[in-house]
C-alpha cells in the first residue's frame, strides 16, 4: 500500500511541475482583471499561458483570452474542450461538467506593449505624488 501512495504522490509532483504556466479560473474567487494581469505575468515568464476553467467559469476564461488578444498582447495557439466527470457532494450522484483550456502565446508586440504600459503607469504615479 505504501508503494502505491508514494507513486501517486510522485505523479502529482511531476504533473504539477509541467503546468507552471496554467491558470485555473474561477468566476467567484477573484476579479476578472486579477486573471488578466496574472496571465500577462505568466507570459512574461514563460512566453505562453494556459487558461483553464470548468462550467460557468468558461465565459470568464473566454473573456480573459479576448481581452489579451484585443489588446495585442496574445495570440491563440490552441483551444481544447472536454467534459469532466465529477460528484456534486462526497456521496452525491455523478455529473459531467464542461471544461475549456485555452493556450495563449505572446504576440510579437508583447514586450513593446508591456514596456509602454509600465512607462505610462510610472508617469501617472509621478503625477499623483
C-alpha positions as CSV (number, residue, x, y, z in Angstrom):
1,X,0.0,0.0,0.0
2,X,2.9,2.4,0.8
3,X,4.3,1.9,-2.7
4,X,1.0,2.9,-4.3
5,X,0.7,6.0,-2.1
6,X,4.3,7.0,-2.9
7,X,3.7,6.5,-6.7
8,X,0.6,8.7,-6.6
9,X,2.5,11.4,-4.7
10,X,5.3,11.3,-7.3
11,X,2.8,11.6,-10.1
12,X,1.2,14.7,-8.6
13,X,4.6,16.3,-8.3
14,X,5.5,15.6,-11.9
15,X,2.1,16.7,-13.2
16,X,2.1,20.0,-11.3
17,X,5.7,20.9,-12.3
18,X,4.8,20.6,-16.0
19,X,2.0,23.2,-15.7
20,X,3.7,26.2,-14.1
21,X,2.0,28.4,-16.6
22,X,-1.6,27.2,-16.1
23,X,-4.2,29.4,-14.5
24,X,-7.3,27.7,-13.3
25,X,-10.0,30.4,-13.4
26,X,-13.0,30.6,-11.1
27,X,-15.7,33.2,-11.6
28,X,-16.3,33.5,-7.9
29,X,-12.9,33.8,-6.3
30,X,-11.1,36.6,-8.0
31,X,-12.0,39.7,-10.1
32,X,-11.6,39.4,-13.9
33,X,-8.6,41.7,-14.1
34,X,-6.7,39.8,-11.5
35,X,-6.6,36.9,-14.0
36,X,-5.8,39.2,-16.9
37,X,-2.8,40.7,-15.0
38,X,-1.7,37.2,-13.8
39,X,-1.8,35.9,-17.4
40,X,0.4,38.9,-18.5
41,X,2.9,38.0,-15.8
42,X,2.9,34.3,-16.8
43,X,3.5,35.2,-20.5
44,X,6.5,37.4,-19.4
45,X,8.0,34.5,-17.5
46,X,7.1,31.5,-19.8
47,X,6.2,33.1,-23.2
48,X,2.8,31.4,-23.0
49,X,-0.1,30.7,-20.6
50,X,-2.8,28.1,-20.4
51,X,-6.2,29.3,-19.1
52,X,-8.4,26.6,-17.8
53,X,-12.0,26.6,-16.4
54,X,-15.0,24.4,-15.6
55,X,-18.7,25.0,-16.1
56,X,-19.9,28.6,-15.5
57,X,-16.3,29.9,-15.4
58,X,-15.8,29.1,-19.1
59,X,-17.3,32.5,-20.0
60,X,-14.7,34.2,-17.8
61,X,-11.8,32.4,-19.4
62,X,-13.1,33.3,-22.9
63,X,-13.4,37.0,-21.8
64,X,-9.8,37.0,-20.4
65,X,-8.4,35.5,-23.6
66,X,-10.3,38.1,-25.7
67,X,-9.1,41.0,-23.6
68,X,-5.5,39.8,-24.1
69,X,-5.9,39.2,-27.8
70,X,-7.8,42.5,-28.5
71,X,-5.1,44.5,-26.6
72,X,-2.5,42.9,-29.0
73,X,-0.7,41.0,-26.2
74,X,-1.5,37.4,-27.0
75,X,-2.2,35.1,-29.9
76,X,-4.4,32.0,-29.6
77,X,-2.4,28.8,-30.1
78,X,-4.9,26.1,-29.1
79,X,-8.4,25.6,-27.7
80,X,-9.4,22.3,-26.1
81,X,-12.8,21.4,-24.8
82,X,-13.9,18.4,-22.9
83,X,-16.2,17.1,-20.2
84,X,-15.1,16.1,-16.8
85,X,-16.9,13.5,-14.5
86,X,-17.4,14.9,-11.0
87,X,-19.6,14.4,-8.0
88,X,-21.9,17.0,-6.6
89,X,-21.1,16.0,-2.9
90,X,-19.0,13.4,-1.3
91,X,-21.7,10.7,-1.8
92,X,-23.7,12.6,-4.5
93,X,-24.6,11.5,-7.9
94,X,-22.0,11.8,-10.7
95,X,-22.3,14.8,-13.0
96,X,-20.5,16.0,-16.1
97,X,-19.0,19.5,-16.3
98,X,-17.8,21.2,-19.4
99,X,-14.1,22.1,-19.4
100,X,-12.1,24.5,-21.6
101,X,-8.4,25.1,-21.9
102,X,-7.1,28.0,-24.0
103,X,-3.3,28.2,-24.7
104,X,-2.1,31.7,-25.5
105,X,1.3,32.8,-26.6
106,X,3.0,36.2,-26.5
107,X,2.3,38.3,-29.6
108,X,5.3,39.9,-31.5
109,X,4.5,43.2,-29.9
110,X,4.0,41.9,-26.3
111,X,7.3,43.2,-24.9
112,X,6.9,46.6,-26.6
113,X,3.3,47.0,-25.3
114,X,4.2,45.9,-21.8
115,X,7.1,48.4,-21.7
116,X,4.8,51.2,-22.9
117,X,2.2,50.3,-20.2
118,X,4.8,50.3,-17.5
119,X,6.1,53.6,-18.6
120,X,2.6,55.1,-18.6
121,X,1.9,53.8,-15.1
122,X,5.2,55.3,-13.9
123,X,4.2,58.7,-15.3
124,X,0.8,58.5,-13.7
125,X,2.5,57.6,-10.4
126,X,4.8,60.6,-10.6
127,X,1.9,63.0,-11.4
128,X,0.0,61.8,-8.3
129,X,3.0,62.3,-6.0
